[in-house]
Amino acid sequence: MDKRTYREDLPLSEVKTWLYQREQIDENKLREQIADIQKRGVIEPIVVRRTKKGYEGIAGYLRYRASRETQKTSIPAIIYESIDDMNATQILAVENIQRQELSDIDTANILNLFVVKQKMAQNSIAEMLNCSESYVSHYLSLLKDKEPLRKAISEGTVSEKQARMIRALPNETAMEEALIELTRLGSEKRKTDDKAEVTVLETKEVVSNVLGKHTQDQIIAEIEAYEQKLKEIDVFDKKRSELQQEIDKLGGELKALKTDNEELNRNIKKIMELESKYYPALEQITSIKSQLADLDKTRPKNPQEYIDKLEKERKTVYERQAKLKAQIDTVTEQLKTLREQHKKEQEQASTLTQQMNQLKATEAQIAQAHKNLDSAQGTVNTYQTSHKTAIDNFENMKAKVEAEDKTLLEKRKAIADKIALLSHEKMTLNGKIANKKNYQDAIAVLQKKQKQNN
């Protein structure tokens, strides 16, 4: 159960907000409450709950308001330390409905809190408050009324039976006219009898007169509106024909516009043919240069000097070999050693011979590569000259064609945009003209209804 405490002198300034703020306060009841407080003080405490920002009022707003009017600074209060919205709203509804201090609209607003905040059905609200479901349904239906009728009910200027008849009127203007007439009629009757009220029959007659007037006005207004639409359709139909003629004319102009790019295409084809020969030659030059670079890595700085040195060393080896061979014949005891030395010298001579032959072959390859390079460079020079001429021709032709294409493109775009705009306008007119039959049928029905009403 929610914990609550009683406080005799809760400062009025600490009540920061109210769970529900009334739309209407009966000034007579407020004055009676002020007089009672001035005479006896506040007998029954208000109900509040504690929040982080202070206290929120739940029930007793009229007592709270009257206490402020009498310049009181505190009021007795029952304080709920912790209570949820559901139980707080239930306390608010039970106390105010039992006291019957609220206007019908305020009662409806409080009951609507259960629907909006707690998502409760009408039968559940009725069971919780120990009242009938029709009672709940009646008050909640008041919230659906249009503002003039809702205000009149809230202020008590019309009864529930009168309100039911006024709800039949089609709009707020008609309701306001009926309420003004009922107020005038009531004032006339009370000139002779202070307690006289407008009867149900009189209310029905007022509502019927207002309804008839607004029905006739509405029929006349609708007929005039449809006739105006038919006039507009005739204008639209004529304008649509003019637009179609202009669209056809522009379409012919657009079709006549052509772009001749045959000479440009021939230049492009010639450039492509030249490039098909130019680029393979360029690739061949790149390959030869790569081969030359690889050969240069293994080539001595001065190949002929290196060959001469190897030749000299080879001759020296041969000379030593000849001397050794002569010594072999005379020096038997040194034969074994000399033969081994001879073998080594022979191997060295063979290696040197191989190196010399390899250098000669490399020099031959380098010479051939230089010949190939010169040949390819000549081919490239020839192709470059032709390619440059073709490029120059292409650039000149391209600039000329682009200038012509730009002018034509702008003209084509302008015509296409205009056609699109006119086509869109034509489609709009088609949609409006399509309603012509509907408008004519509507006028016939309304005129028939007007005759019946007359």
C-alpha positions as CSV (number, residue, x, y, z in Angstrom):
1,M,0.0,0.0,0.0
2,D,1.2,3.5,-0.8
3,K,2.7,5.2,2.2
4,R,1.0,8.5,3.1
5,T,1.4,11.1,5.8
6,Y,-0.7,14.0,7.1
7,R,0.7,17.5,7.3
8,E,-1.2,20.4,8.9
9,D,0.7,23.3,7.2
10,L,2.1,22.3,3.8
11,P,3.4,25.6,2.2
12,L,1.3,26.5,-0.8
13,S,4.5,27.5,-2.7
14,E,5.8,23.9,-2.5
15,V,2.8,22.6,-4.6
16,K,4.5,23.1,-8.0
17,T,2.2,21.3,-10.4
18,W,-1.2,19.6,-10.6
19,L,-2.0,16.2,-12.1
20,Y,-4.9,17.8,-13.8
21,Q,-5.6,21.5,-14.3
22,R,-9.3,22.4,-14.7
23,E,-10.5,24.0,-17.9
24,Q,-13.5,25.7,-16.1
25,I,-14.0,26.9,-12.5
26,D,-17.4,27.8,-11.3
27,E,-16.9,31.4,-10.0
28,N,-19.9,31.0,-7.6
29,K,-18.5,27.9,-6.1
30,L,-15.0,29.5,-5.8
31,R,-16.5,32.5,-4.0
32,E,-18.5,30.1,-1.6
33,Q,-15.2,28.3,-0.9
34,I,-13.3,31.5,-0.2
35,A,-16.1,32.6,2.2
36,D,-16.1,29.2,4.0
37,I,-12.3,29.3,4.4
38,Q,-12.3,32.8,5.7
39,K,-15.0,31.7,8.2
40,R,-13.8,28.2,9.3
41,G,-10.5,27.6,7.5
42,V,-9.7,24.6,5.4
43,I,-11.5,21.7,7.0
44,E,-10.7,18.9,4.4
45,P,-7.0,18.5,3.4
46,I,-5.9,18.5,-0.3
47,V,-4.2,15.4,-1.7
48,V,-0.6,15.7,-3.1
49,R,2.3,13.4,-3.9
50,R,6.0,14.0,-3.5
51,T,8.2,14.5,-6.6
52,K,11.8,15.4,-7.2
53,K,10.8,19.1,-7.9
54,G,8.4,19.5,-5.0
55,Y,4.8,18.4,-4.6
56,E,2.2,17.6,-7.3
57,G,-1.5,18.2,-6.5
58,I,-3.8,15.3,-7.0
59,A,-7.2,16.4,-5.6
60,G,-8.5,19.6,-3.9
61,Y,-7.6,22.2,-6.5
62,L,-10.6,24.4,-5.6
63,R,-9.6,24.5,-2.0
64,Y,-6.0,25.2,-3.0
65,R,-7.1,28.1,-5.3
66,A,-9.5,29.6,-2.7
67,S,-6.7,29.4,-0.1
68,R,-4.4,31.4,-2.4
69,E,-7.2,34.0,-2.9
70,T,-7.5,34.5,0.9
71,Q,-3.7,35.1,1.1
72,K,-3.0,31.9,3.1
73,T,0.5,30.6,2.9
74,S,-0.1,26.9,4.0
75,I,-2.8,24.3,3.7
76,P,-3.5,20.9,5.4
77,A,-2.5,18.0,3.1
78,I,-2.4,14.3,2.8
79,I,1.0,13.5,1.3
80,Y,1.7,10.3,-0.7
81,E,5.4,9.6,-0.6
82,S,5.3,7.2,-3.5
83,I,2.3,6.6,-5.7
84,D,2.1,5.8,-9.4
85,D,0.0,7.6,-12.1
86,M,-2.7,5.0,-12.1
87,N,-3.6,5.2,-8.4
88,A,-3.1,9.0,-8.4
89,T,-5.5,9.4,-11.3
90,Q,-8.0,7.1,-9.6
91,I,-8.0,9.3,-6.4
92,L,-8.4,12.4,-8.7
93,A,-11.4,10.8,-10.5
94,V,-13.2,9.4,-7.4
95,E,-12.9,12.5,-5.3
96,N,-14.0,15.0,-8.0
97,I,-16.7,12.9,-9.5
98,Q,-18.2,12.1,-6.1
99,R,-18.2,15.8,-5.1
100,Q,-19.7,16.8,-8.5
101,E,-17.7,20.0,-8.5
102,L,-16.4,19.6,-12.0
103,S,-17.9,20.8,-15.3
104,D,-18.8,18.1,-17.8
105,I,-15.7,18.8,-19.9
106,D,-13.4,18.5,-16.9
107,T,-15.0,15.3,-15.9
108,A,-14.5,14.0,-19.5
109,N,-10.8,15.1,-19.4
110,I,-10.2,13.2,-16.2
111,L,-11.8,10.0,-17.4
112,N,-9.8,10.4,-20.6
113,L,-6.6,10.2,-18.6
114,F,-7.3,6.5,-17.9
115,V,-7.7,6.0,-21.7
116,V,-4.6,7.9,-22.8
117,K,-2.1,7.2,-20.0
118,Q,-3.3,3.8,-18.7
119,K,-4.7,2.4,-22.0
120,M,-7.9,1.3,-20.2
121,A,-11.2,0.3,-21.8
122,Q,-14.4,2.1,-20.9
123,N,-15.9,-1.0,-19.1
124,S,-12.7,-1.3,-17.0
125,I,-12.9,2.4,-16.0
126,A,-16.6,2.1,-15.1
127,E,-15.8,-1.0,-12.9
128,M,-12.9,0.8,-11.2
129,L,-15.0,3.9,-10.4
130,N,-18.1,1.9,-9.5
131,C,-20.3,3.7,-12.2
132,S,-22.0,2.6,-15.4
133,E,-20.2,2.1,-18.7
134,S,-22.8,4.5,-20.3
135,Y,-21.8,7.2,-17.8
136,V,-18.1,6.9,-18.9
137,S,-19.1,6.6,-22.6
138,H,-21.3,9.7,-22.4
139,Y,-18.6,11.9,-20.9
140,L,-15.8,10.7,-23.2
141,S,-18.0,11.4,-26.2
142,L,-18.1,15.1,-25.2
143,L,-14.4,15.3,-26.1
144,K,-15.3,14.6,-29.8
145,D,-17.5,17.6,-30.0
146,K,-16.4,20.6,-32.1
147,E,-15.1,23.6,-30.2
148,P,-18.2,25.9,-30.1
149,L,-20.4,23.1,-28.7
150,R,-17.7,21.8,-26.4
151,K,-17.3,25.3,-24.9
152,A,-21.1,25.7,-24.5
153,I,-21.4,22.4,-22.7
154,S,-18.4,23.3,-20.5
155,E,-19.9,26.7,-19.6
156,G,-23.3,25.1,-19.0
157,T,-25.2,27.2,-21.6
158,V,-26.8,24.2,-23.3
159,S,-28.2,21.0,-21.8
160,E,-27.3,17.5,-23.0
161,K,-30.5,17.1,-24.9
162,Q,-29.8,20.4,-26.8
163,A,-26.2,19.3,-27.4
164,R,-27.5,16.1,-29.1
165,M,-29.5,18.1,-31.6
166,I,-26.7,20.7,-32.2
167,R,-24.3,17.8,-33.0
168,A,-26.3,17.1,-36.2
169,L,-25.2,20.4,-37.7
170,P,-22.4,20.0,-40.4
171,N,-19.8,22.5,-39.2
172,E,-18.6,24.9,-36.5
173,T,-20.1,28.0,-38.3
174,A,-23.6,26.4,-38.2
175,M,-23.1,25.4,-34.6
176,E,-22.1,28.9,-33.6
177,E,-25.2,30.3,-35.4
178,A,-27.5,27.9,-33.6
179,L,-25.9,28.6,-30.2
180,I,-26.2,32.4,-30.8
181,E,-29.9,32.0,-31.7
182,L,-30.5,29.8,-28.6
183,T,-28.8,32.3,-26.4
184,R,-30.9,35.1,-27.9
185,L,-34.1,33.1,-27.5
186,G,-33.2,32.3,-23.9
187,S,-32.6,35.9,-23.1
188,E,-35.9,37.0,-24.6
189,K,-37.8,34.3,-22.5
190,R,-36.0,35.3,-19.3
191,K,-37.2,38.9,-19.6
192,T,-40.6,37.8,-18.5
193,D,-39.6,34.8,-16.4
194,D,-36.1,34.5,-14.7
195,K,-36.3,30.7,-14.7
196,A,-37.5,30.2,-18.2
197,E,-35.4,27.9,-20.4
198,V,-35.5,27.2,-24.1
199,T,-37.5,24.0,-24.7
200,V,-36.5,20.9,-26.6
201,L,-39.0,21.7,-29.3
202,E,-37.7,25.3,-29.7
203,T,-34.2,24.0,-29.9
204,K,-35.2,21.5,-32.6
205,E,-36.8,24.3,-34.6
206,V,-33.7,26.5,-34.3
207,V,-31.4,23.6,-35.4
208,S,-33.7,22.7,-38.3
209,N,-33.7,26.3,-39.6
210,V,-29.9,26.6,-39.4
211,L,-29.5,23.2,-41.0
212,G,-31.8,24.1,-43.9
213,K,-30.1,27.4,-44.5
214,H,-26.6,25.9,-44.5
215,T,-27.8,23.0,-46.7
216,Q,-29.2,25.4,-49.4
217,D,-26.1,27.6,-49.2
218,Q,-23.9,24.6,-49.5
219,I,-25.8,23.3,-52.6
220,I,-25.6,26.7,-54.3
221,A,-21.9,27.0,-53.5
222,E,-21.2,23.5,-54.8
223,I,-23.1,24.2,-58.1
224,E,-21.2,27.4,-58.6
225,A,-17.9,25.7,-57.9
226,Y,-18.7,22.9,-60.4
227,E,-19.8,25.4,-63.0
228,Q,-16.5,27.3,-62.5
229,K,-14.6,24.1,-63.0
230,L,-16.4,23.4,-66.2
231,K,-15.4,26.9,-67.5
232,E,-11.9,26.2,-66.5
233,I,-12.0,22.8,-68.4
234,D,-13.1,24.6,-71.6
235,V,-10.1,26.9,-71.2
236,F,-7.8,24.0,-70.5
237,D,-9.1,22.1,-73.5
238,K,-8.3,25.0,-75.8
239,K,-4.9,25.4,-74.3
240,R,-4.2,21.7,-74.6
241,S,-4.8,21.9,-78.4
242,E,-2.5,24.8,-78.7
243,L,0.2,23.0,-76.6
244,Q,-0.1,19.9,-78.9
245,Q,0.4,22.0,-82.0
246,E,3.5,23.6,-80.5
247,I,4.8,20.1,-79.3
248,D,4.4,18.8,-82.9
249,K,6.2,21.8,-84.3
250,L,9.1,21.4,-81.9
251,G,9.2,17.7,-82.5
252,G,9.7,18.3,-86.2
253,E,12.5,20.8,-85.5
254,L,14.2,18.3,-83.1
255,K,14.0,15.5,-85.7
256,A,15.6,17.8,-88.4
257,L,18.7,18.4,-86.3
258,K,21.6,16.1,-87.3
259,T,25.3,16.0,-86.5
260,D,27.8,14.9,-89.2
261,N,30.9,13.4,-87.7
262,E,32.1,11.3,-90.7
263,E,35.3,13.3,-91.2
264,L,36.0,13.1,-87.5
265,N,35.5,9.4,-87.5
266,R,37.9,9.0,-90.5
267,N,40.6,10.9,-88.6
268,I,40.1,8.8,-85.5
269,K,40.4,5.6,-87.6
270,K,43.7,6.9,-89.2
271,I,45.1,7.8,-85.8
272,M,44.3,4.3,-84.5
273,E,46.0,2.7,-87.6
274,L,49.2,4.8,-87.0
275,E,49.2,4.0,-83.3
276,S,48.8,0.2,-84.1
277,K,52.3,0.5,-85.9
278,Y,53.8,3.1,-83.6
279,Y,53.3,1.3,-80.3
280,P,54.8,-2.1,-81.3
281,A,58.0,-0.3,-82.6
282,L,58.1,1.6,-79.3
283,E,57.8,-1.7,-77.4
284,Q,60.7,-3.2,-79.5
285,I,62.9,-0.2,-78.6
286,T,62.1,-0.7,-74.9
287,S,63.0,-4.4,-75.2
288,I,66.3,-3.7,-77.0
289,K,67.3,-1.1,-74.5
290,S,66.5,-3.6,-71.7
291,Q,68.8,-6.2,-73.4
292,L,71.6,-3.6,-73.8
293,A,71.3,-2.7,-70.1
294,D,71.6,-6.4,-69.1
295,L,74.6,-6.9,-71.3
296,D,76.3,-3.7,-70.0
297,K,76.1,-5.2,-66.5
298,T,78.5,-8.0,-67.4
299,R,80.6,-6.1,-69.9
300,P,84.0,-4.8,-68.7
301,K,84.6,-1.0,-68.9
302,N,87.2,-1.5,-71.7
303,P,86.5,-4.9,-73.4
304,Q,89.4,-4.7,-75.9
305,E,91.9,-4.0,-73.2
306,Y,90.5,-6.8,-71.2
307,I,90.8,-9.2,-74.2
308,D,94.4,-8.1,-74.8
309,K,95.2,-8.8,-71.1
310,L,93.7,-12.3,-71.3
311,E,95.6,-12.9,-74.6
312,K,98.8,-11.9,-72.9
313,E,98.2,-14.1,-70.0
314,R,97.3,-17.0,-72.3
315,K,100.7,-16.5,-74.1
316,T,102.5,-16.4,-70.8
317,V,100.8,-19.7,-69.8
318,Y,101.7,-21.3,-73.1
319,E,105.3,-20.2,-72.7
320,R,105.4,-21.7,-69.2
321,Q,103.7,-24.8,-70.5
322,A,106.4,-25.1,-73.2
323,K,109.2,-24.7,-70.7
324,L,107.5,-27.3,-68.4
325,K,107.2,-29.7,-71.2
326,A,110.9,-29.4,-72.1
327,Q,111.7,-29.9,-68.4
328,I,109.5,-33.0,-68.3
329,D,111.8,-34.7,-71.0
330,T,115.0,-34.0,-68.9
331,V,113.7,-33.9,-65.4
332,T,112.1,-37.3,-64.6
333,E,112.1,-36.9,-60.9
334,Q,110.0,-33.8,-61.3
335,L,107.6,-35.4,-63.7
336,K,104.7,-36.0,-61.4
337,T,104.7,-32.5,-59.9
338,L,105.2,-30.9,-63.3
339,R,102.3,-32.9,-64.8
340,E,100.0,-31.7,-62.1
341,Q,101.1,-28.1,-62.6
342,H,100.7,-28.6,-66.3
343,K,97.1,-29.8,-65.8
344,K,96.2,-26.8,-63.8
345,E,97.8,-24.4,-66.3
346,Q,95.9,-26.2,-69.0
347,E,92.6,-25.7,-67.2
348,Q,93.4,-22.1,-66.6
349,A,94.2,-21.6,-70.3
350,S,90.9,-23.3,-71.2
351,T,88.9,-21.0,-68.9
352,L,90.6,-17.9,-70.2
353,T,89.8,-19.0,-73.8
354,Q,86.1,-19.5,-72.9
355,Q,86.0,-16.0,-71.3
356,M,87.6,-14.5,-74.4
357,N,85.1,-16.2,-76.7
358,Q,82.2,-15.1,-74.5
359,L,83.4,-11.5,-74.6
360,K,83.7,-11.6,-78.4
361,A,80.1,-13.0,-78.7
362,T,78.8,-10.3,-76.4
363,E,80.5,-7.6,-78.5
364,A,78.8,-9.1,-81.5
365,Q,75.4,-9.0,-79.8
366,I,75.9,-5.4,-78.7
367,A,76.8,-4.4,-82.3
368,Q,73.7,-6.1,-83.6
369,A,71.5,-4.5,-80.9
370,H,72.8,-1.1,-81.9
371,K,71.8,-1.8,-85.5
372,N,68.3,-2.9,-84.4
373,L,68.0,0.2,-82.3
374,D,68.9,2.5,-85.1
375,S,66.4,0.7,-87.4
376,A,63.6,0.9,-84.8
377,Q,64.3,4.5,-84.0
378,G,64.0,5.4,-87.7
379,T,60.6,3.6,-87.8
380,V,59.5,5.5,-84.7
381,N,60.6,8.8,-86.1
382,T,58.6,8.2,-89.2
383,Y,55.5,7.2,-87.2
384,Q,55.9,10.1,-84.9
385,T,55.8,12.6,-87.7
386,S,52.7,10.9,-89.2
387,H,51.1,10.6,-85.8
388,K,51.7,14.3,-85.0
389,T,50.1,15.3,-88.2
390,A,47.1,13.1,-87.6
391,I,46.8,14.4,-84.1
392,D,46.8,18.0,-85.3
393,N,44.2,17.2,-87.9
394,F,42.1,15.4,-85.2
395,E,42.3,18.2,-82.7
396,N,41.3,20.8,-85.3
397,M,38.4,18.6,-86.4
398,K,37.4,17.8,-82.8
399,A,37.3,21.4,-81.8
400,K,35.2,22.2,-84.8
401,V,32.8,19.3,-84.2
402,E,32.6,20.0,-80.5
403,A,31.7,23.6,-81.2
404,E,29.0,22.5,-83.6
405,D,27.8,19.7,-81.2
406,K,27.6,22.1,-78.3
407,T,25.4,24.5,-80.2
408,L,23.2,21.7,-81.5
409,L,23.1,20.1,-78.0
410,E,22.0,23.3,-76.4
411,K,19.3,23.8,-79.0
412,R,18.1,20.2,-78.7
413,K,18.1,20.4,-74.9
414,A,16.1,23.7,-75.0
415,I,13.6,22.1,-77.4
416,A,13.4,18.9,-75.4
417,D,12.9,20.8,-72.1
418,K,10.1,22.8,-73.7
419,I,8.5,19.7,-75.0
420,A,8.7,18.1,-71.6
421,L,7.2,21.2,-69.9
422,L,4.4,21.4,-72.5
423,S,3.7,17.6,-72.2
424,H,3.5,17.9,-68.4
425,E,1.1,20.8,-68.7
426,K,-0.9,18.8,-71.3
427,M,-1.1,15.8,-68.9
428,T,-2.3,18.2,-66.1
429,L,-5.0,19.5,-68.4
430,N,-6.0,16.0,-69.4
431,G,-6.5,15.2,-65.7
432,K,-8.6,18.2,-65.2
433,I,-10.6,17.7,-68.4
434,A,-11.3,14.1,-67.4
435,N,-13.4,15.4,-64.5
436,K,-15.7,17.3,-66.9
437,K,-18.4,14.5,-67.0
438,N,-18.2,14.1,-63.2
439,Y,-18.7,17.9,-62.6
440,Q,-21.7,17.9,-65.0
441,D,-23.3,14.9,-63.2
442,A,-22.7,16.6,-59.9
443,I,-24.4,19.8,-61.0
444,A,-27.4,17.8,-62.2
445,V,-27.7,16.0,-58.9
446,L,-27.4,19.2,-56.9
447,Q,-29.9,21.1,-59.0
448,K,-32.3,18.2,-58.6
449,K,-31.7,18.3,-54.8
450,Q,-32.2,22.1,-54.9
451,K,-35.6,21.8,-56.6
452,Q,-36.6,19.2,-54.0
453,N,-35.6,21.5,-51.1
454,N,-37.5,24.4,-52.7
